[in-house]
Amino acid sequence: MSRSLAGPRLASFLLGLMAAVSQFALAQDALPNHLTKRVVGDYGYWSRYQTPAYGAAQIPYHMLTHINHDGVSFDASGTLSVPSGQGNEFLEPDLNNRAHDAGVKVMLLLGGDFTGLEASGEVQTLVDNIAAFEKENHYDGVDIDWEYPETTGDRKFLVDLMEKFRKSDPSYVLSIDAAPWGGYGYDLKHLQLSLNYVNIMMYDCAGPWTAHGQLNSPIFWDWHNPAPYECQPGGSVHDTANIFLKQMPGAKLNMGTPFYGYHYHNINQLFGLCPNSAWTQDGECDWAVTSGNYGPDFKPLINQHGWETFYDPVAFVPYMLRTDGKDGYITYDDAFSTYYRVWYSDWDRGLGGTFMWSLDADYDGHSQDLMVAMYNASLTGKK
């Protein structure tokens, strides 16, 4: 080897080694609460003002590794919008203090005018504003929720944005929320150089946007489903894991699990077709579907008050029907399906952890059944 080539080749090797070490360090962060898998909780500031109220005092920090604090947005100029005022206060110092005392990191879950920022060129202004806000209020990083980057420009911009966040503070915990059906918008090959992990939004297969009574978050795909196009690609945890594991190492992936579900009011069977879809403008169920949280809305109905719970034997998730056969179909998750989804993601597929939307949604005023199941599955690895 000539001396003229030895220097550049050695430099290239060292840069590659440094990148590999950096990647390993990002994926190997020490976790609190006896956990070797991440348990990430999304927490919306508005939950303090709902019934039952859910705030810093209710959060089970001993079951978590990270919290995404949701509610701050930004505009095209990079200016932050932070809710404030009586009954609408985002900042909650007790949240960060309690979390840090338990070894739990708190990130800003951030959404906003991404395309406007992309056009304005004020991305560094946003990064600087976030850095100042995080320092003043003791946050540990940023979780970006862009639903959804679609164009080639969006795809590149998201990579550039996360690179700027990483350069702004190498100690940040950085993540994005990515949907399996929004695959093109996420350049995971380059994003993973800046990110600690990706939160996979494996839910909302069901909702007002479908014509059939889908399951909200199947663990495995039920081939009896008459309308797979409403959920695919990535229509189950199994399928979604396959998609993301082709692009990123499992240690940098968190699978989503929902603490909420959907009530279809005008069908009476799994995968039933909403009759109003024949004449709604978009051909979907629309207003005939409402969302509900597990704790206050669905838990009180389980095998009570004229409702009966069934389990899809393929998808491994529950649903409810009316015992009198009248219209009413509810897709939701219970402690069993939550445990199995987390166990399967963490220990069978080898992902780095799981996350949920949202921390308050399984709280019934006293307990959090789904949170306990999620923690236990993350902790033990026992099927």
C-alpha positions in Angstrom: 0.0 0.0 0.0 1.4 3.4 -0.9 1.8 6.0 1.7 -0.5 8.3 -0.2 -3.4 5.8 0.1 -2.7 4.7 3.7 -3.7 8.0 5.3 -7.1 8.3 3.6 -7.9 4.6 4.1 -7.0 4.7 7.7 -9.1 7.9 8.2 -12.0 6.2 6.5 -11.6 3.1 8.7 -11.5 5.2 11.9 -14.6 7.2 10.8 -16.5 4.0 10.2 -15.4 2.6 13.5 -16.4 5.8 15.3 -19.8 5.7 13.6 -20.3 2.0 14.6 -19.3 2.8 18.2 -21.7 5.7 18.3 -24.5 3.5 16.9 -23.7 0.9 19.6 -23.7 3.5 22.3 -27.1 4.9 21.2 -28.6 1.4 21.2 -27.1 0.4 24.6 -28.3 3.1 26.9 -28.6 1.9 30.5 -32.3 1.6 31.5 -33.9 2.2 34.9 -36.3 0.1 36.9 -34.6 -3.3 36.3 -35.6 -3.2 32.6 -33.5 -4.4 29.7 -36.2 -3.3 27.2 -37.5 0.2 26.7 -41.0 1.1 28.0 -41.9 4.4 26.5 -45.1 6.3 27.5 -46.7 9.1 25.5 -48.2 11.6 27.9 -50.5 14.5 26.7 -50.5 17.5 29.0 -54.3 17.8 28.5 -54.9 14.5 30.5 -54.5 16.6 33.7 -57.8 18.3 32.9 -59.9 15.3 31.9 -62.0 12.8 34.0 -60.4 10.9 35.6 -57.6 13.4 35.9 -54.2 12.0 35.1 -51.0 13.9 35.8 -47.5 13.7 37.3 -48.8 12.3 40.5 -50.5 9.3 38.8 -47.7 8.3 36.4 -46.1 5.0 37.4 -42.5 6.0 36.9 -41.2 2.8 38.3 -42.6 1.0 35.2 -41.1 3.3 32.6 -37.8 4.1 30.9 -38.9 7.2 28.9 -41.8 9.6 28.7 -42.8 11.6 25.6 -44.5 14.8 26.8 -46.9 15.9 24.1 -48.4 19.4 23.5 -45.8 21.7 22.1 -45.9 22.6 18.4 -44.1 25.0 16.0 -44.8 27.2 13.0 -43.0 27.8 9.7 -40.7 30.3 11.3 -39.5 27.8 13.9 -41.3 29.6 16.8 -42.6 27.3 19.5 -46.2 27.2 20.6 -46.4 26.2 24.3 -49.9 26.0 25.8 -50.3 28.2 28.8 -53.0 29.6 31.0 -55.4 28.3 33.6 -56.7 24.9 32.6 -54.3 24.7 29.7 -50.8 24.7 31.1 -48.2 22.5 29.3 -45.3 22.9 31.7 -45.4 20.6 34.7 -42.1 20.7 36.6 -43.2 17.9 38.9 -43.3 15.6 35.9 -39.6 16.1 35.0 -38.5 16.1 38.7 -40.3 12.8 39.5 -39.2 11.2 36.3 -35.6 12.1 36.8 -35.7 10.9 40.4 -36.7 7.5 39.1 -34.0 7.5 36.3 -36.7 8.1 33.6 -35.9 10.5 30.7 -38.5 13.0 29.5 -38.6 14.1 25.9 -40.7 16.7 24.0 -43.1 15.0 21.7 -43.1 17.6 18.9 -45.4 18.1 15.9 -45.9 21.2 13.8 -45.6 22.8 10.4 -42.9 20.6 8.9 -43.6 21.5 5.3 -43.8 25.2 6.1 -40.5 25.0 8.0 -39.0 23.1 5.1 -40.0 25.9 2.7 -39.0 28.7 5.0 -35.4 27.5 5.7 -35.8 28.3 9.4 -34.9 24.8 10.6 -31.9 26.0 12.6 -34.2 28.5 14.4 -36.4 25.6 15.5 -33.4 23.6 16.7 -32.0 26.5 18.6 -35.4 27.3 20.2 -35.8 23.6 21.2 -32.4 23.6 22.7 -33.1 26.7 24.8 -36.5 25.3 25.9 -35.0 21.9 26.9 -32.2 23.5 28.9 -34.5 25.8 30.8 -37.1 23.1 31.6 -34.9 20.1 32.0 -35.9 17.9 29.1 -33.7 15.1 27.8 -34.5 15.0 24.0 -37.0 15.1 21.2 -39.6 12.7 19.8 -40.8 13.9 16.3 -44.3 13.1 15.2 -44.7 13.9 11.5 -47.8 12.4 10.0 -46.7 11.9 7.4 -43.6 12.8 5.3 -44.6 11.9 1.7 -42.4 13.5 -0.9 -38.7 13.1 -1.7 -38.1 16.5 -0.3 -39.9 15.5 3.0 -37.9 12.4 3.2 -34.6 14.3 3.0 -35.7 17.1 5.2 -36.5 14.7 8.1 -33.0 13.3 7.9 -31.5 16.8 7.9 -33.7 17.8 10.8 -32.7 14.9 13.0 -29.0 15.5 12.1 -29.3 19.1 13.3 -30.9 17.9 16.5 -28.1 15.4 17.1 -25.5 18.1 16.5 -27.3 20.5 18.7 -26.8 18.2 21.7 -25.1 14.8 21.3 -26.7 13.7 24.6 -30.3 14.1 23.4 -32.5 11.0 23.3 -33.9 11.3 19.7 -36.8 9.4 18.2 -39.5 9.6 15.6 -42.9 8.1 15.4 -43.3 6.1 12.1 -46.3 4.4 10.7 -45.8 1.2 8.7 -48.0 2.5 5.8 -46.0 5.7 5.6 -42.8 3.8 4.7 -41.5 5.9 1.8 -41.3 9.0 3.9 -38.8 7.5 6.3 -35.3 7.1 5.1 -34.4 4.7 8.0 -31.0 3.9 6.6 -29.8 7.5 7.2 -32.2 8.4 10.1 -30.8 5.7 12.3 -27.4 7.5 12.3 -29.0 10.3 14.4 -31.8 8.4 16.2 -31.7 6.4 19.4 -34.8 4.5 18.2 -38.0 4.6 16.2 -41.5 4.3 17.7 -43.6 2.2 15.3 -47.3 3.3 15.3 -48.8 -0.1 15.0 -52.4 0.9 15.7 -55.3 2.7 14.0 -56.0 -0.1 11.6 -59.6 0.5 12.8 -61.4 3.9 12.9 -63.8 6.2 11.1 -61.6 5.9 8.0 -62.5 2.2 7.3 -65.6 0.8 5.8 -65.4 -2.4 7.8 -65.1 -3.2 11.5 -61.4 -3.7 11.6 -59.3 -4.7 14.6 -57.4 -1.7 16.0 -54.0 -3.4 16.3 -53.8 -7.1 15.3 -50.8 -9.0 16.6 -51.1 -11.5 13.7 -53.0 -10.9 10.5 -56.4 -12.7 10.3 -56.8 -14.0 6.8 -60.6 -13.9 7.2 -60.4 -10.2 6.9 -62.5 -9.2 3.8 -60.8 -5.9 3.4 -57.0 -6.2 3.8 -56.4 -3.1 1.8 -57.8 -1.0 4.7 -54.8 -2.0 6.9 -52.0 -3.2 4.8 -49.0 -2.9 4.5 -48.1 -3.5 8.1 -51.5 -4.6 9.2 -50.3 -6.5 12.2 -47.4 -6.5 14.7 -45.9 -9.5 12.9 -46.1 -7.9 9.4 -44.9 -4.5 10.7 -41.9 -6.0 12.5 -40.9 -7.7 9.2 -41.0 -4.4 7.4 -38.9 -2.4 9.8 -36.4 -5.2 10.7 -35.4 -5.2 7.0 -34.2 -1.6 7.4 -33.1 -1.2 11.0 -31.6 -3.4 13.8 -34.2 -4.6 16.3 -32.5 -2.8 19.2 -33.4 0.6 17.7 -37.2 -0.2 17.3 -40.1 0.1 19.7 -43.4 -1.5 18.8 -46.5 0.5 19.6 -49.4 -0.8 21.7 -52.7 1.1 22.1 -54.4 1.8 25.4 -57.6 2.8 23.5 -59.9 1.4 20.9 -62.9 2.1 18.7 -66.7 1.6 18.9 -68.5 0.9 15.6 -72.1 1.8 16.3 -73.9 0.3 13.3 -72.5 -3.2 12.8 -72.8 -6.3 14.9 -69.9 -8.5 13.9 -66.2 -8.6 13.5 -65.2 -7.2 10.0 -68.8 -6.1 9.5 -69.5 -3.6 6.7 -70.9 -0.3 7.9 -74.1 0.2 6.0 -73.6 4.0 5.8 -70.4 3.4 3.8 -72.6 2.9 0.8 -73.5 6.6 0.7 -70.9 8.5 2.7 -68.8 10.8 0.5 -65.5 8.9 1.2 -67.1 5.4 1.3 -66.1 4.9 5.0 -67.9 4.5 8.3 -67.2 8.1 9.3 -69.5 9.3 12.1 -70.6 5.8 13.0 -67.3 5.1 14.7 -66.1 6.8 18.0 -62.9 6.3 19.9 -62.7 5.3 23.6 -60.1 4.8 26.2 -59.6 1.4 27.9 -59.8 2.6 31.6 -62.9 4.8 31.7 -64.8 3.6 28.6 -64.2 -0.1 27.7 -63.0 -1.8 30.9 -66.5 -1.3 32.6 -68.2 -3.0 29.7 -66.1 -6.3 29.6 -68.7 -9.1 29.9 -71.1 -6.6 31.6 -74.0 -4.3 30.8 -75.1 -6.2 27.7 -71.6 -6.7 26.2 -69.6 -9.9 25.7 -65.9 -10.2 25.0 -64.5 -12.5 22.2 -61.0 -13.2 21.1 -59.9 -13.4 17.5 -58.1 -16.8 17.5 -55.6 -15.6 14.8 -55.0 -12.0 15.6 -54.8 -12.7 19.4 -56.8 -9.5 20.3 -60.2 -9.1 21.9 -63.3 -7.4 20.7 -66.8 -6.9 22.1 -70.3 -7.5 20.7 -73.8 -6.9 22.2 -75.3 -10.0 23.9 -78.7 -9.3 22.3 -77.3 -9.2 18.8 -78.1 -5.5 18.2 -75.6 -3.2 16.6 -72.4 -2.5 18.4 -68.8 -3.7 17.9 -65.8 -2.6 19.9 -62.2 -3.3 19.1 -59.8 -2.7 22.0 -56.9 -4.2 23.9 -56.9 -5.8 27.3 -54.2 -7.0 29.7 -53.8 -10.3 27.9 -53.3 -8.8 24.4 -51.1 -6.1 25.7 -48.8 -8.6 27.5 -48.6 -10.8 24.5 -48.0 -8.0 22.0 -45.1 -6.7 24.2 -43.7 -10.1 24.9 -43.8 -11.0 21.2 -42.2 -7.7 20.1 -39.5 -7.7 22.7 -38.5 -11.3 23.2 -39.7 -13.2 20.1 -38.8 -10.6 17.5 -36.0 -9.0 19.4 -37.0 -5.4 19.4 -35.5 -2.9 21.8 -38.8 -2.1 23.5 -42.4 -0.9 23.2 -44.3 2.3 23.6 -47.9 3.2 24.1 -50.5 5.8 23.3 -51.2 7.0 25.8 -50.3 6.8 29.5 -53.7 8.1 30.8 -55.9 6.0 28.6 -56.0 2.8 30.7 -56.4 4.7 34.0 -59.8 4.1 35.6 -59.2 6.4 38.6 -57.5 3.7 40.6 -55.4 1.3 38.5 -53.7 0.8 35.2 -54.1 -2.8 34.0 -52.5 -2.4 30.6 -49.5 -0.5 32.0 -48.9 -3.3 34.5 -49.1 -5.9 31.7 -46.8 -3.9 29.5 -44.2 -3.6 32.3 -44.4 -7.2 33.3 -43.9 -8.4 29.7 -41.0 -6.1 29.3 -39.4 -7.2 32.5 -39.6 -10.9 32.5 -39.6 -12.2 29.0 -41.9 -15.0 30.1 -44.5 -16.0 27.6 
